[in-house]
């Protein structure tokens, strides 16, 4: 008799084969043993943690130490001192602020035009109290927001011009033509601010184009357009300020027209300034061409059907 079946317990006759003739189970008992390959054993036990024995001790006084002041990575220090990086970082704030200033200036111009239309209509008939109140509220709100935005944008523009001048001089390997103090005073002093800002931007453009330092700068058309708008805006702002001291109904009506014209000039100047700042910044830090692959069409030739063989 053969070995007993592990399933049914019956003994198969000798020579009956490896399977039970009663239930069909394999008669040989198998035992699987998994063994790791050579070189792979259990991880070594980790050493027990050492007890803290206090700070290190030296036989003599150490002569090394840390520098005074807070620690900062080298990349951060280089970023803060690089005028080109500072110029590019300012553009991200200055350009949106310029577009916002242009939008508010257009709104202020529309409010002044509406007020002037109400003044003309009041000569023949009485005005609606609601229309007058809405016009006054629009003029007051636009007249409050526009100067605040103008001051903020003006400060950012002056700071950008200082950083851009330093970056342009560093790219050309020369010293800046004007100091920081001269640039700031050139933007702020009345009369002087008609010529110095345009000259500073022309020098930045000249250096950004890589032209020789000995050659006289020749402003581009965009820069000349900005210079003309800037000069007109400065002169018109002075006229509006002086006109506000006049009395009389006609003087007030003319003042409304002057305010509307000044707001339109301010909006145009803000738009041209945004374009000029972007152009000069791209000249100072040109970016590499970005290539991308675009799959348009795949021309697949139809395969001929195989000829039938007789």
FENHU-V577889 format. One line per field, one symbol per residue. ss: DSSP state (H for helix, E for strand, C for the rest). burial: I if it has 9 or more other C-alpha atoms within 8 Angstrom, else O. A space follows every 10 residues. Layout:
ss->???
burial->???
//
This chain:
ss->CCCECCCCCC ECCCCCCCEC CCCCCECCCC CCCCCCCCCC CCCCCCCCCC CCCCCCCCCC CCCCCCCCCC CCCHHHHHHH HCHHHHHHHH HHHHHHHHHH HHHHHHHHHH HHHHHHHHHH HCCCCCCCHH HHHHHHHHHH HHHHHHHHHH HHHHHHHHHH HHHHHHHHHH HHCCCCCCCH HHHHHHHHCC CHHHCHHHHH HHHHHHHHCC CCCCCCCCCC HHHHHHHHHH HHHHHHHHHH HHHCCCCCHH HHHHHHHHHH HHHHHHHHHH HHHHHHHHHH HHHHCCCCCC CCCCCCCCCC CCCCCCCCCC
burial->OOOIIOOOOO IIOOOIOOII OOOOIIIOOO OOOOOOOOOO OOOOOOOOOO OOOOOOOOOO OOOOOOOOOO OOOOOOIOII OIIIIIIIOI IOOIIOIIIO IIIIIIIIII IIIIIIOIIO IIOOOOIOOO OIOOIIOIIO OIIOIIOOII OOIOOIIIOI IIIIIIIIII IIOOOIOOOO OOIIOIIOOO OIIIOIIIOI IIIIIIIIOO OOOOOOOOIO OOIIIIIOII IIIIOIIOOI OOIOOOOOOO IIIOIIIIII IIIIIIIIII IIIIOIIIOI IIIIOOOOOO OOOOOOOOOO OOOOOOOOOO
//
